[in-house]
Amino acid sequence: MNNIEVYSLCVKICLFLYKNKGLDRESLLYLVSLSDFYHDNTMQSKNIKNINSLTYYTNILNKSIAILLATKLIDLHERIFELSISGCIFSENIINNKENKGLIQKIEYICSNYNCKENLSRVYEEMVSKFIKKKLGGAS
């Protein structure tokens, strides 16, 4: 794991919190993991960059959250993470930068189609199952 991956996860976390106004650790983990399945306004099992993305993000999520808490971009209220005022400004600057258009589309798609109140682990397992079936030659 290199620092670029940790910092890019920090950005994703801020954007998911900006769109959702507060999430617990598990919801953040699933949303970030699901974002690996996004490609061109659809969720495609063939676009999985890392079949173990849930495990991968589990390993670096704590470090990213620690950086965001230390820099006061997010606050922790009991079990819920929320953006601080600085985090809101940071997120708005990212959103307003045209170069981040693809990332913003991904975040908006995930947030609008995968409500954190749903069973996101079920959705994730379905996507992994589709990927495995496709790779093993089963029906899609």
N, C-alpha and C positions, 0 to 999 in steps of 0.2 A: 504494500500500500504506500503510495507516495502522497506528498502534501497536496498536489493538484487535485487528486481524487477527494481528499478530505475537504478541501476548500470548495470544490464544486458541489459537494453534498451540502455544505453550509448554505450555499446559494439556493439550492432546491428546497431545503428546509424552510428558509425565509419565505420563499415564494408560496409554498404550500400553506404556511401559517398566514400569509397575507390574504390568500384566497379563502381560507377557512376560519379565520379569526381565533383559532385556538385548537390544538390537537394534543392528545396524549402520545406517549412514545410509540405505542403499538400502531396507532393510526398513521403516524409519520412513517414508520417502517414500511407498512403495507403500501402506502401511496408512493413512496420513493421506489419501492420494488416494482410496483405495477408500471411505473413510468418507463421501465425497460422494454415493455411490450408495445409501446406506442410507436406508430410509424404512419405518417401522412394522414392524420385525422382518423385513424382506426387502430384497434388493438389487434396485432397480428402475432400469432404464436411463432411464426417463422422469423420474427424480428428479435427474438430473445438474444441479447448480447451475452448473457451469462445465466445459464440455467440455475445456478445457485445464487441468484441475485439477492434473495432474502437473507441467506447466510452471509454473503458478501457485505451487504449493507448493515447487518447486525454487528459485524466486526468494526465498522468505522463510524457507526451512528453515534456512539458515546463520545468519541473524540470530537466529532463535529459539533455535537450539542455542547460539549465543554468549551469549545472555542467561542461559540455563539453566546453562551452565558458569561464567559470571561470578558468578552468585548461589549457586553450589555446590548446585544442586538435582539436577544430574546429574554423573556422572564419566565420563571416557573411559578405557577400558582397551584399549589397542591400537586396534582398529577398532570396538569394541563400547561403546555407551553404556549406562550403568546408573544407576539412581536412587541418590542419596546418602541418608543417613539423613534429612536435611531434606526431600529429594524424596519419600521414602516418607510422611513425616508430612503434607506438602502434599497428596499424592495421596489419602491416607486422609481428610483433611478434605474434599476435593472429593467423594469417593465418599459420605461420610456426610451431605452436604448434600442434602436432599430436592429442592431446586430444580434439581439437576443430574441428575435421574432420566433424562431423555431422552438426555443426553450419555453417561451411564454405560451405558445400554442399547445405544447405538450402538457404543461401544468394546468391550463384551462380545460383541456379535454379530460384529463384525469379527474379534476375536481368536479366538473359538471356531470360526468358519467358514473363516477364511483363515489357515492356518498359514504362518509366514514361511519355512518350508522348501520350500513349494510355489513354483512359478513365478508369483509375484504379477504380474509384468508381463504374462503371458499372460492372467490373469484380467482385468486392467485393459483390455487390448486387446479382449477379448471384450465387455466392457460398453460400450466406446466403439463397437464395431462394431454392437451391438444398437441403440444410440442413433442412429447414423447411418442404419441401415436403416429405422428407424421414421420418422425425419424425412424421408427421401427417398421414403417410400411403399413400401419393400420389405417383404418378409415379416418378421414378428417372430420 
